[in-house]
Amino acid sequence: MDHVTYEEFKNDGRAETKAVLHFKGNGTKPLVANKTNCLLMVSLAGSDDADDWAGTRITLAPCMVSFKGKVTESIRVDSAPEHLEAEEIEI
């Protein structure tokens, strides 16, 4: 992961500031981190300060989650496999 910015979003009419994960390389769009992905990043990066998350090697994986009573597709942050070279997983 390259860096984190913060953006304001509307959620049920309320303004919320969320972390946005930006990635190295071309073609991967930034990911607005929900609460679950932020907690995963805290665990993976070893810090609850998002400014410390830069440089953390992660993978993004699709998964199905329950959201507002419905099952929907989502993206989850996970640790990068250690056996892969940085060039193979750099996003």
N, C-alpha and C positions, 0 to 999 in steps of 0.2 A: 504494500500500500504506500502511496506517495505522501498524501497529506489529508487533513480533515478541515473542512470549513463548516460554518453554521448558517442555516437558513431558516426563515420563519415560514411556517405552513399553517393553513387553516384546518382544524380538525373539529367537526361538528360545530362550526362557527367560532371556535376559540383559536387564538393564535398560539402556536407552539414552536419553539426553537428546537431544531433537530440537527444532529451531526450528519454531514454528508461526506462519505468516503470517496476519495479520488485515487485513481490507480495510475501506475506507470505504464508507458506504452500507448499505442494508439488503438482506438476502437472500443475501449471499454468505457461505458458511460458511468458517471458517478452514481453511487448507491446511497439513497437516503436511508440511514440506519434507524430501524425501529428499536424499541426497548430491548427486545431479545437479542438482536445483533449487537447493540451497544454492550450488553452484559457479556456476550461472547467475546467481544473485542477487549473488554477489561481483563477477562481471563487469559486470552491469548497474548496480549501485550504486557500484562503484569502491571497495569496502571489504570486507575479510573479517570485519569486526565487524558482526554482525547488528543491533546497536543503531543502526547508521548507515543501515540499509535503509529506514527510515520515509520516506515521501514519494517513493520511487522509483516511477515510472509503469511499470506492467507490464501484460501481458495474460496470461491463462491459456488454454492451448490443449490440447484432447484429442489424444492420440497413442497409438499402439500401441508397446509395448516388450517386450523379452524379460525375463522375471523367473522365476528358478528353473527354467529350461528350458521355460517356456511363454510364449506371446504373450498379453499382457493389456493392457487399457486403462489409461492413466495420464494425468496432467495435467502439462504442462510450462509453466514460466515463460518468458516471452519479453518483448522490449522492446515498449513501446507505440508504435504508429505515430505519428509526429510530426504528421501532418496532422489528427488527431482532436483535438477539444476535450476538455478534462478532464472535462466533464460526460458526454461520450459514452462514456468508458472508465472512469469512476470506478466501482470495485467494492468 
